[in-house]
Structure formats: structure tokens, C-alpha cells
């Protein structure tokens, strides 16, 4: 196994018995197409399996943690926990995009940071761990990298709404998101956004879309305001 995949194993704290499973989990369809590999050699089948394992583990977690929550609310909460942006956020924390095998075109257009790509790879990794080490190993990975620190993750996903509420309660001025920079070609842009409240500038964020940059900027602003005990 190459050094990059050994590095990933060290990072996630799980050593594969079958190295080929981990490698397959990192093969994006664009790479398989470019190398003229059969369709089943990309990570989509593992993603299908990992999605089912993740749904079961997250369902059990919510069922145990929220003993009186009705079925509708459980379903809604689970959907937000395992949605594409949530999984991409978790993938970013372990820099999963760095380990993917992508086609040259996908790589050149920012595929390593694309939420749809990294969230799918996260599910494929879960599927690979499940096949290699069984349900307990997959559950341990999900508990550690997806279900941990949910409060902070919720703060990130709802950051714009939460910031709006904080500002309405504590400030006379409203929140303004100011785009301060754009870099890269049209197909691979990075936006820089800063949060302004009145004349003061707070958190700054960057992202592939203005929405993602605003979300990051709002999150950083909330963290700054919390340090100042403004809530």
C-alpha cells in the first residue's frame, strides 16, 4: 500500500486487513473512466453500502440519545446529520480529499474540495471499513468522526441563522456579508467573504460558492462573539 493510504489509516485509527478495499473507496468515477476501468471499480458501490450502515448507526444513536423525540423529528434530525454538507464537513476534518484518486479534469476543477465528491468518499470509506472489519469497526469510525461534537457541527450548519438571532438580540445594526475577494477561473473560483456588523468587521470565510464562504464567515463571527460573551 502506498504511503498516502498508510497515512490515511493512521489518521483514522483503523488498519485495513484488505488494502484493496481502502484503495477502492478512494477511486472516484472520473479516475475509473480515465483509466478505462470497469464501472464497478470506482467507489460508488461502497458508497451505497456505507450509506446504509451510516443510516443505521445514526438512527440508533438518535433513538438512544433522545428517548421522547417523535418519529418525524428523529427522521428530520438524522437527515441533517448525514446530509451532503455534514459529511463533507467531516471529510474536511480528516482532509479526505487529499487521498482521492481523481481524473485529471475532476482534479483540475477542484474535485478534492467538492462537497458531493468528499461526502460520497466518506460513505465509501464507511462501506470499506464495514466489509473489512465488520459492523463494530464501522460504528466506531462513525462515532468518532461523524457523531462526535454534533453541537459544534450544528453551530456550523445553522451559523447564518444563529448569527442573525444573536445580532438581533445584542446589536442595533444588522448583519452584512461583504465579498472581499474572488480568485481562480470561472470553473474553480474561491470567494472570500467578511461579516460586517455596523462599521465593525468580524469573521472571515472562504469557499467555492458565496453561500459556503458566508457560512464560514458567520461561524467564525459566532466564535468571536462567544469569546466576548455576546450571545
N, C-alpha and C positions, 0 to 999 in steps of 0.2 A: 504493500500500500504506500502511496506517495506521502511525502511529509505534510502536505496541506491537509489531507484527510486524517492523518495521525494527530495533527494539531487540533482539528475539529473534535475528535474523540476525547482528547484531553480536556478541551473546553467544556464539553457537555458531561464529562464524568462517566462516559459509558464506552466500553471497549467491545467492538463487534467481534463475534466468532467468525462470521462470514463477511469478509471485507467487501465482497461484490455487492451486497445489499446496500451498504453505505454509499458506494460509488454510484449505484443506480439511482438512489434517492437524490443525488446531486446532478443527474443528467436532465437538462431541460429539453423540451421537444425540438427547439431550434438547433441544438447541438446534434441530436439524433438525425434530424433532417439533413444537416450539413454533411455529416459523416456517412449518410446513406444507410443508417442503421434501421432495423425494423421498428415500427411504431411502438411496440411493446417494450423496447429497450430504454425509453425515456421514463421519467419518474411519475407519469400520470396514474398508473395502476397502483403504485404505492401510496400516492396521494389519496386515491379512492378509499383504500383500506385505512389509512391514517385518520381520515375524516370521520370514519365510523367509530374508531377507537376513541378519538378525542370527544366525540359527542357523548359516548357512554361515560367516560371518566368525568367530564364536566357536569353531566346530568346527575351522577352520583354525588359529586361534590356539593352541588346546589341543594339537592334533596336532603343531604345530611346537615348542611350549614343553616338552612332556612326551613325550620320544621313546620311553620304555619303558612308559608308562601303558597298561593294558589297556582294551579297548573299553568294558567295563562301567563302569569308573571314569571314563573320558572322558565317557560319557553322563551319569553322575551329577553330575560337576563342571559340565558345561555347563548342566544343568538348574538348578543352584543359582545360576549366574552370570546367567542370563536369566529367572529366576522373577519373579513379580509384585513381591514386596518389593524385589528387587535393582534392577529397572528403576525402581520408584517412588523408591528412594533416589537413583538417578542423575538422575531427573527433578527431584527436590527440589533438587539441587545447582545446577541452572540455572533454578530457580523456574518450571518449565514450566507449572504450574497457573495462574499469573498470566496466561498468554496464551490460555487456552482460551475458546472460545465455548460457554457452557453455558445450558441452560434455566433459568428463574428458580428453579424448585423445586430443581433439582440444585445450583445455586449457593448457595441459602439453606441447604441441608443439608450444606454442607461439601465439595461435589464437587471443588473445586480442590485439596483435600488428600487426597482419597480415593485409596488406592493403586491400585485397579482402574482408575480413570479416568486417572491420570497415567502409569501403566505402559503402558496402551493408546496414549495420546498419544505416548509415547516411540517406540513401534513405528511409529505412523503417520508420525511425523517422519522416521524412517529410510526408510520407504517413499517419502515425498515427495522426500527427497534423492536416493534411488536413481533415481527417474524423471527428476528434474531434471538431475542431474549424473553419473549412471552409478555403476557399482559402486565405482570408486576413491574417489569422494566420500563414498559411504555408509560404506565401510570406514574412511576417515579419521575420520569422525564417531564411529563405534563405537569405534575405537581410543582416541580422545581422551576420550570421555565415558562409556564403559561398561567397556572393558577396562583402563583406566588405574587404578593404585592398588588392584589387586584385594586385596592383603594387608590394607589398611585396611578395605575393604568386607567382607571375610570376618570381620574382627575385630568389625565392627558386627553382622553377621547371627548370628554364634555367640557374641555377647557374654555372654549369661547362662551358657552352658556354660563358656566360657573363664574368666569371673569365679569361678564355682564351684570350678574347678580351682586357680586362684590362691589363693583364700581357704583351701581345704582344706590347701594346702601351706605357707601362711605365717601363718595365724591360728588361734587356739583357738576363736573364735566362728564361727557360720555367717552366711550372707547372709540378710538380711530385707528384703523390698520393702514399704515403707510408703506407702500412698496418703495424700498430704497435702492434696490439693485436687481438687475436681470443679467445673467451670464449664460453663455453657451448657445449653440444653434437652436433653431426652432424645434427640432425633434428631441432635444435633450437639454431643455432650459432648466436653470436653477433660479428661483426667486428668493429675494431677501426682503423680509417684512419686519417693521418695528411697530410696537404698540405705543400709542401716544394717549395720555390722559391729560387733557388741558394742554399746557405747554411742556409738560414733562414726558420724556421718553423712558420706556420701561424695557420689557423683554424683547429680544430679537429672535427671529426664526428664519430658517431656510427650508426650501422644499421644491419638489419637481412641479408643483402647482401652487398657485397663490393661496388656495384653501389650506394646503398642507403647511405652508410657511406661516400662515396666520394662526393655525392651530398650535404650532410650536412656539410662536411668539406669545400667544395667550398663556400657554403652560408656563413659560419662563417668567412671565409677568406675575402669575399667581404665586410662584415660588418666591419671587422677590417681595411681594406684598405680605406673604406669610412671615417672612423674616422680620418685617417691620410690624408684625402683629396687626395687619389690616385685614379683616375678614368679616 
